[in-house]
Each structure stands twice: as structure tokens, then as C-alpha cells.
Amino acid sequence: MTAADQTPVRVGVFGLLGSGNLGNDGSLEAVLGYLRADHPEAAVDALCGGPEAVTARFGIPATRLHWNRAEYRTASRVGAIAAKGLGKLVDVFRTAAWVRKHDVVIVPGMGVLEATLPLRPWGFPYSLFLLCASGRLLRTRVALVSVGAAQIRDRPTRALVRWSARLAAYRSYRDAQSRDAMRAMGVDTAHDEVYPDLAFALPAPRASTPSGPPGAVCVGVMDFHGGNDDRARAEEIYRRYLEGTIRFVRTLVEEGRPVRLLTGDACDATVVAAILDAVDSPLVTAAEPASLADLMKEMAAADTVVAIRYHNLICALKTGTPVLALSYAAKSDALMDRMGLGAYCHPAREVDADRLLEQFRALEKRSAELRQTLVERNQDAARQLEHQFTELTAVLFPASDHPRAHVPQETP
């Protein structure tokens, strides 16, 4: 903006933010950090799943994503079904009215172009389509920034995701597999770039260097029932995942290792309770993280991490703590490979406690070497995200002329 033009640029952020998922909120935190450093004049607000939580934590105005407050509850009665149908119609006009107020709308990270967890087409995919279509019709630039994507079999979901991506003014992906997936689904990705997940732009505590006997292990858990294509065997997948994780934790406790259970979403609390009930030992404790910063503090103090949620993995990697991934999607494998730990992935759908223990011990033997690798890979990720933020300014804020402020990547 020029000095003569006193109208602040109006920026909206959009997504399932403030709904209890720490990874989603971490992506928002990273984008807000960029905006506050590079575009302090911008007026920022959100259209999101948990507006009260977003306003309380981040200090920006926020509007509820759905008119129907019971959007994510199962509707069985006629009245509830009718309310959902009416809500879909009302949200067309609500979304367009919100988009019209903005010059730019940013969708900060998240797996918004994938269905690796159970997802209905008329849920978030429909909301994203309304956003991107409104942006195109109203000439508001919509940017999908470092988002995750995957090929989708369900035809309605696939169509909504494909058109959302096509209608966006800017797209970047958090791994090459995401870009490849969108290309396979018919999106022209010739000008799309791949950058690290936005959480790599957040500051992180420095991991402690293990000394003495083996120390604490952080185990990140998830209320995991497979993805969209696994609905027929969802309970079997959950049972096998939980039983394998319990056996793993029990073995660590028998060896005298303290275990710290971590979550990444409010729904994961049931898994924590099941493990604590099955492994009755003072060596097993549970944290109640409220942010990715809380997760990183826990992981920085541990010798090793075993985790399933994508942003639990990122928190461990970001702190430089060796981590073994219980992988439920290609995005986890790609992340681990990118950070030099590709050999330490275990299938979340088929947890084999004995094999998991073998991989865990192999990981710990290479701890010192892998910690150095993570230092180097984190530095590279930070540089790439700095480049993306510079690119975003050029694409979304062409009239701006603000030098990039230095954002520290580590805290002592």
C-alpha cells in the first residue's frame, strides 16, 4: 500500500480452525505470524469452525463457518435433516457475503484437498468449494497455502475438491505427492509449488541432548479408524491400532522407561484413557497440550517420540527429536522421507508391536546421527518457507512494499 492509501488490505483466513485440532491451529498461527511481520496494516478476520476459540487465542474477529450449529452431528430426525439441508443453502449466501468483504482469503495449510480420514462431501469439501467459487465470482483472491492433497475415490468429494483447487488464485502443497494427486485429478499444477508444512515456520524449543540411562518416550496417539475407504473395517482398524499401541507402551514400562501420552485433537482423549486403563503404572502419564508449542515442549524434553498424527510428527521433527511414525497416509511417509527418517515408518492400520519395538530400538541407536540430520533439514525447511512468504506477498499483495522481518526459528 502507498502512504496516500489509508484503506487497510482486508485478509480473511478460512478453515476448520479453533475446533480442537492443534495442527490446524498451528498452521493458522504460522500465517498470522507472516501477516503481522510483513503486512501489519492488514485487517484480518476468520471464517472458521470454532470462532470463539480463534478470537480468544489469536485476537482476531471470527465468524462461524456453518449456519447450522449441529452441522457435524449425525442427523436422524426429520427436523435435523431439514435443518442441515437448509443450512447448506444458507451457507451459500453467508460464505459469499463474507468473501465479498475481503481482498484476499488464505486457507492456511491443513489437508483440505484430501480424504485420508472419514469425510462426507457435503461437509468441509462443500464449504471449501463455496469459498473458492465465491472468490472467483467476486474477484477476491483465494490462496491455498502449503495444503495437503490426495487422490479421492468418492466421486462427489473428488469433484468438489477438484473444482475448489481449480478456482483458487494461488495453490501450493506441503509435499510433492499432494501436487501429483491434484494433477492426477485433473488440475493444472504447472505453476504450483511445493513447500514444507506451515508448522515448520513456528519457533521451536531446542531438544535436550540425552545423557545417562534411556529416558522418557513421548507417544502421540489418535482416535484412528482409518479413512474414507476403510469404513467397512473401521472398528477392526481401531482395535488393532489400540492393542498394538498398548503392547508397545507396556513393554517400555516393563523396561523402566517413562512414557508421556500426547494428543493432537480433542477426540484423542478416549485413546489416552484406554491406554492409561490398560497400563496401570506411574511411569505412564498424559499431557494436555493446547497448542503445537505445548507439544514441542513435551517432545523436546524426550529422548524419542512415536506418533501417528501428522502434526505430532512435525512437532518432533521441528524440535530435532528422533521420531518413529505410525503412518496412516502417504503424507506421513513423504514427511519422514523429506526429513531423513524415511526408514522409520510403521503402518497404523496393521500395528505389529514386535516389529514396532524393533524399529524403535533401531531408531534410538542412531539418535545422535539423526539429531544432526534434523538440524540441517529444519534449516532448509525454514529457508523454503521464507521464500514462500515472499512469493505470497508478490502474488496476493502486489501493492505492498514491506521487507521481511526475521522470525526466530528456535528458542533456547
Steps between C-alpha positions, in 0.01 A plus 500: 500500500612858438516757774212687336273198508382454857255215431649184656509185293225266619620143557282205596621163628283195448479143623421260783683725743433523872325161495747311718753389236841631605653458155238715331545774759877478466468566127287805577758620753774481235299700246406763759868530587577568134220755467597685816866514396452591134157662489432657838251736335274210398157460661469127568198293597392134470217281375557184699370206699565641848474880485501555876821300542670677209413845633607412854835355396600707198321827565324527164127528427349171387174378348351152529562291186152344492159653558380167643660459841439124486685461169733226625243304698331198346150595385234229531178690572308678226550839664876456529530383141296798379718737703811358338353543154395856574845569644666400174287754314549777756878441498513585128395857580688523832828391338461736205418792731809429708728460198373828351641691798858392424777571252674170577396175668767255619437133575798430730637150447295202623399199292219688327537314169511148639271238653751290693268512802120440491339786308161569343481709179236738640716582800827688464552425125172681429603794721836528323330494161266782608802703609696453178198551274408818687855623468499451124157663453573794729865548390642431843834317481480163679832336588545135601833519682714189568191279498481122496332308220439138405315317225136450596280213381162627614365685195310787669791574735748473213300744286467758778870482586606521135287806430611669822862466393427620146320811623772608746727786394807346664592144597801350672538155656677362803652209305553389140250217539224753564580686181514173307161400641338822381656459157360145483156637589506741207642822648765692304788517749764637261538819705445347844791469742585260783607639837529350849199493733432842652570368850869499411482882512413495872766557766612184679686420822834332463491128579700387800795270433444160661752402765515212741254208488213492247244769578143595425311404186213712368221301334262707290162330463193541280139389493580311180240303304655516154389722214209538261577171327521309831151557635408129477787402728532815710455327836745224411762760403443692823523187714822385337656845528405533867609147598835542326560836665411361844742210456774742394443728800482206740836368376666840548364518856627150577844624395470793740445769236271793587230547234323830435173474302422791266197593291446722197123540507234504772358169375824318586426512873315166482814327376706649781243376753506149351879479520513632856237245600685212332849593624458585866840648586630829642750498211216576256370857512295715265545861393221739404658709224307806386726591207782375282733699728385284793561185295847616403594568862402146593688347209812710547534353849470139378765261373277366223150545358256250348198671344216458254351847442668693221563813707624294794767375262579855390536616861753225572690566179496875559658461845762263360377202703525161321150373421343179375183553295190285523406586144136507389546690171761573235545849644668355811739288294585801281564720805727245665692442178546874447646536848739205465305246710324311223613163640305556822137464390257232621150440356232634736237266356708189573688575822736216588634571849805274460603659171428846642736432789772386259468823301493705819824348627667547162395865507646555846833349396535770235370781722808725494541472123132566432491802728770663288311412183189668639690820578602526135157407360325751728726779383415415141125491575516843663675646196239355266212643700664843506506477120132406492401796715692730266315343208165541675563870545576538129189307393244609758622845604652647182471859628685421824862587553596358838838335568480161662550506873724234649299238688708290740472126436623380837477612856755400759 
